């Protein structure tokens, strides 16, 4: 079973920051949090991952709470092309990723 | 560019026939690859772990005799759907990584299978 829970859907205005929350209260100390997104009819696209420190790359920022029980993916300036399903995943040993239901982000003009 | 590639992107086959889908890691070796299946408007469901040089490990409820997995080299895993039926129509996706915790895991572009 997936170790994460996410809201099923969110809306965001184009140009604004999109903040996508994720709860992973049962995460263990050595388990990473990964974020992927999936645009219709394509394979999941890697966004970012982290262990306990906040991370930033050219796509997004990942904020992980100090107790590691939740995290937030931030898309600083959402565009229409960011409309997708976003998956927060806890990597449980090895390379196996168990997907939850994700958050469907709709960016509107 | 893609670091994990799947072929074909889409395939239509007749009921009762078998179809093979390939997953290749580009520019890196993957001792382990994973196969997922996704039905419309649903999340990805892990089917099996493909291990180079050994038998695949299947998730509960996945028929190993129906979904044959071969991982003959460090850059290629194949999924063969045997005796396909319309209910096997789905989006099949593979993933691979450099295999250390903390490494990025890459997914292929996916393969659409339609069984008629």
Interface residues (C-beta under 8 A of the other chain):
Chain A: X30 X32 X34 X36 X41 X42 X43 X44 X45 X46 X49 X51 X87 X91 X93 X94 X95 X96 X97 X98 X99 X100 X101 X102
Chain B: X4 X6 X32 X34 X36 X43 X44 X45 X46 X49 X91 X93 X95 X96 X97 X99 X101 X102 X104 X105 X106 X107 X108 X109 X110 X112
